Amino acid sequence: MKLGLGSYAFRWNIGIGDQHPPRPMTAFDLLDEAHSRGLGVVQYADNLPLDRLSDDEHHRLARIAADRGMTLELGTQSFDADQVARYLVIGRRIGACILRVALDEADARMPVADLAQQLRPLLQDARDAGIRIAIENHFNYPSPRMVELLETVDDPQLGVCLDVANSICAGEWTEETVGLLAPWTINLHLKDYVITPDPHGVGFRIQGVPLGQGRAPLDWVLTQLGHCPPETSCILEHWLPLGGDPQAARAQERPWLDQTVAHARRIVT
């Protein structure tokens, strides 16, 4: 697999929700961070949306990536046919081969047949652009429903962006999610997590740690994806907690990424 950097590895330096740094990281900054660590892919997700850039900026981003021998991917949050169509245009402009679409609660309320009907016309546009649409298992879209959608659409232009931890929120452990979605996986999001008890004994919390320091069955996951072709991208992300100090959280993102990249190089082939 080809190791890459996802924009959610810099959640706090980019800014999200009500947390915005004094100087938010740009799409070009993220490209520099990946290049400085020898990563060959950058995936821009919905926290750093490329539709806010001009056409000229898209071309400049693509030119810099090409000069460095890197490839670009892009993504959106929740399914919207018009937005996916716009992103296919951007994807063609930057030479992307993957458009990740994270399915979530609103998508889960839509009947599978309706979602499939909206997806089908876009797949020919994706095929013409040389882009595969990768639907991501997200917090509130169960994997069995994703399988139903994939089987209903039945088109190789549609596959899965497999996240190893998101579906815990949907009541699935990693092994269940991977077991269901591995056959359709065309893009991987790799992160790690721990489960820690509440200090007062009131339940527990799941939070991120650098790759290799938690309980995600990383080696097992990669074994299940042994059928994926070598050009499949493995995108590194984080669930770094904000805590009570946003500045400290922002300062931690680069050391976390360094640890994550070092471990990924040991296990991802």
N, C-alpha and C positions, 0 to 999 in steps of 0.2 A: 504493500500500500504506500501511497505518497503522503507524507506527513504535511499537514497544513495548519494554519492558524485561523481560528474563528473569532469574530468580533466580540463574542461574549467572554473571551478571555480577558478583555479590558472593559468590562461592564462599568466600573466606577471611574476610569479615566476617560471613557467616552461620555458617560452620563446616561441616566435612565430614571424615569419617574420624576421624583422631586429632588434627585441628587444630580447636580451638575457641577463639574470642576471649573475652576477659573478659566482654564484653557482646554476645552474638550479635544480629545484626540480626533484626527481627521482620517479619512480613507487612505490618504497618502502616508500618514504616520503609521497606520496599521501595516501597510505594505512594507515600510522600512523595518518595523519590528520583526516581521516574518523573515525578511531578507537577512537581517543581522544574525538570525539564529539558523540560517541555512534551510528554512522551510520553503517548500516549492509551491505551496498553494495558499491562497487567502480566500476565506469565505466571509462575505459581508452579509450579516443578518439584519433583522429589522431594527436592531438598536443603532445601526449605522446605515440607514437606508440610502441606496445609491440613486433613487429617483429625486433626491434633493440636489444632486450635482448637475451641472450643465452638460450638454453634449460634448463640448470641448474638454471638460474635466474628465468625462468618460474616456475619451480618446487618449488623453494624457496618461490616465491611470493604466489603460491597456498598453500603451507604448512603454511605460516604465517597467511594467511586469514582463513584457516580452523581451526587453533588453536584458532583464535579469534572469530570463529563462523560467519565469514563474507563470502559473495559471491562476485565473480568478473565478470565483463562484459567487452567487448572490442569493438572497432569500427574502421572504416576506413572512408576516405573521397572520395566520388565519386565511382561509380561502376567500378570495374575491376575484371573480373572473376578469373584470376590467383591469385590476391591478396586476394579475398574473400576465395578462396580455402586454401591459406596459413593460413589465420586467423582462419578458422575452425579447422585446426590442432592445432594451438596455443590455441584456445578456449577449445578444448577437453583436452589439457594438463593442463590448469589452472582451469578446472571445470566450465567454463562459460556456462550459459544457454541463453545468449543474445549476438548476434553480430549485432551491429548497423552499418548501411551503410547510410551515408548522401548523398542523391541524389542532384545534382546541375546542373548548366547550361549545362555542357557537356553531362550529362545524358538526359537532356530535349531535346537535339538535336537528340538523338537516337530514332527511331520509337519504340513505346511501344511494338509492336510484337517482335522486335529484342531483346529488353532488357528482355522481358519475356522468350524468347528462351534461352538466356544466363543464366538466373536465375534458370530455372527448374532443370538442372542437379545438381546444387549445393544444392538444397533443400533435395535431398536424402542423400547427405553427411552430411548436417546439422542435419537431422533426426537421422542418425546413431550416430552422436556426441552428441545428446541431446541438440542441440542448435537451437533456433529460430532466423531467420534473421529479423531484425527490420529496415525497411527503414525509414529514417528521412526526414520529410519535411524541405527542406533547402531554401536558399534565392531565388534561381531561378528555382525551380521545383514546379510548381503549384499543389495544392492539387487535383483538378479534374483529372489531369493526373496521379497522384498517385492512385486514385480510379480506373481509367482505367487499370493501371498496375496490381493492386491487383485482380481485377475481371478477367483479362486475365489469370493470373497465377493460381488463384483459388486453393491455397494450404494453409492449416492452419499453415504450417511451416514458411510462410512469413506473417509478420504483419507490424505494424507502430510503429516507435519511434516518438511520438507526441511531438513536440516542440511548446510551447504556443505563441512564438513571432517571430520565423524565417520567417514565411510566410508573414509578413507585407511587406517585401521586394518584394514579388511576387504579391502585390496588394490585399492581403486578411487581414481582421481583424481577431482577434483570434476566434471570434464566428463562422465565416465562416469556418475557417480551422478545428476547433474542430467538428463542425457539420458534416463535410464531413468525417473526419478521425477517429472519436471516435470509430465506430464499429470495426475497425481493430487494435486498439491500444493495444500493448503488452508491452510498455515501455514509460515512460513519462519524458520529460525534463521540469522542472519547473524553470522559471525565471520571473522577473518583469521589467517594463520599465515605463518611463515617456516621454511625448512629450512636448518639451520646445521651445518657439519661439526664432528665431535668434535675438540677441541683436540689430541688425540693421533693424529688420523687414523684412528680406529676407528669407521667408520660416520658417522652423522649423527643429528640429532634434529629433530623437528617441534614447534614451540612457538608459542604465540600472540603476537600483537602487536595494537595498536589497529587498528581498521578502516581500511583504505586504506594501511597501511604494510607489507603483506605480499604474498604471491603468489597469494592466492585471486582467481579471475577474476570479481570482483564485478559489473562492468558486464555481462559476458556472462551471468552467472547471472540477473540481473534481466531481461535481454532474453528469455531462455528462459521466463520466468514472465510475459510480457506478457499472457497470456490470463487471468491471475488477476483476479478482481473487485477493485475499489478497497478494499473492506472487509477484504481479506486482511491479516492482521497479519504484520509483519516484526519478529521478536523479536531484540534485540541481546544477544549473549553474549560471553564472553571465555574464552580459555585463558591467563590470566595465570599465569606460573610462580610457585611458592611460593618457590623459591630457599632460601637458608639462614636467612632472617630473616622469620618469619611477620608480625611487626609491620610491616615495610617492605612486604610484599606487600599487607597490608590497606590501608595508606596509599596504595598505587598504584591501587587499584580505582576510586576516584572520578575521578582524572585520566585514566585509561584510558577510562572511560566518557564523559567530556566530549569526548575526542578522537574516540571512536567515534560519538557522537551527531552531532558536527559534520560528520563525513564522510558519515554516513548521510543527513543532510539534503541533501547535495549530490547524492547518486546515486539515492536512493529517491524515486519519484514516485507 
